[in-house]
Amino acid sequence: MGVVARVVLVHGIAQRYEGPESLGLTLGAALRDGVQLAAKLTLEPADVACAFYGNAFIEEGTRADDLPPWDENHVRMGLEAELLDA
């Protein structure tokens, strides 16, 4: 059996473009700092995990909330293609 976290963090809103590892680094470090300063207890990085569900709010194939899933077939010849080439 693998290592089991002692604490599981659950992120708040607006974390659609993060991930469990990057959130775990920042949120986990802040939690460990707070516990160390307040209670003089040490949590190791392996003691803290971050549950992640932000990607559930992104439609597959899209790049942002307000942009349609454009690809190279949507580029018009002329100025648009020249700007991309530049």
C-alpha positions in Angstrom: 0.0 0.0 0.0 1.3 3.5 -0.9 1.7 6.5 1.4 -1.6 7.9 2.7 -1.8 11.6 3.3 -2.7 12.7 6.8 -4.4 15.9 5.5 -6.3 16.4 2.3 -6.8 20.0 1.0 -9.8 20.9 -1.1 -9.3 24.0 -3.2 -11.7 26.8 -3.7 -13.2 28.4 -6.7 -11.2 29.7 -9.8 -8.7 26.9 -9.9 -9.6 25.5 -13.3 -6.2 25.9 -14.9 -4.1 24.6 -12.0 -3.6 21.0 -11.1 -3.3 18.9 -7.9 0.5 19.0 -7.9 0.9 22.8 -8.4 -1.9 23.5 -5.9 -0.4 21.0 -3.5 2.9 22.8 -3.6 1.6 26.2 -2.7 -1.4 25.3 -0.5 0.5 22.4 1.2 3.5 24.6 2.0 1.2 27.3 3.5 -0.6 24.7 5.6 2.7 23.2 6.8 4.1 26.6 7.7 0.9 27.5 9.6 0.9 24.2 11.6 4.6 24.6 12.4 4.2 28.2 13.6 0.9 27.8 15.5 1.3 24.3 17.0 5.0 23.6 16.7 4.1 20.4 14.8 5.8 19.2 11.7 3.9 18.0 8.6 6.0 16.5 5.9 5.1 17.1 2.2 3.9 13.5 2.0 1.5 14.2 4.8 -0.5 16.6 2.7 -2.4 15.9 -0.6 -4.6 18.2 -2.6 -7.9 16.9 -4.0 -8.5 18.5 -7.4 -11.7 19.0 -9.4 -11.2 22.3 -11.2 -10.8 20.5 -14.6 -14.4 19.3 -14.3 -15.5 22.9 -15.3 -13.6 23.0 -18.5 -15.2 21.6 -21.7 -12.8 19.1 -23.3 -11.0 20.7 -26.3 -11.4 24.3 -25.2 -8.5 26.5 -24.2 -10.4 29.0 -22.1 -13.8 29.7 -20.7 -14.8 32.3 -23.3 -13.0 31.0 -26.4 -14.4 28.4 -28.8 -12.2 25.4 -29.5 -10.4 27.0 -32.5 -7.6 25.2 -34.4 -5.4 25.8 -37.4 -8.4 25.4 -39.8 -9.9 28.6 -38.5 -7.0 30.8 -39.5 -7.7 33.0 -42.6 -5.1 33.5 -45.2 -3.7 37.0 -45.3 -3.2 39.1 -42.2 -4.1 36.3 -39.7 -1.7 33.8 -41.3 1.1 36.4 -41.5 0.7 37.4 -37.8 0.9 33.7 -36.8 4.0 33.2 -39.0 5.6 36.3 -37.5 
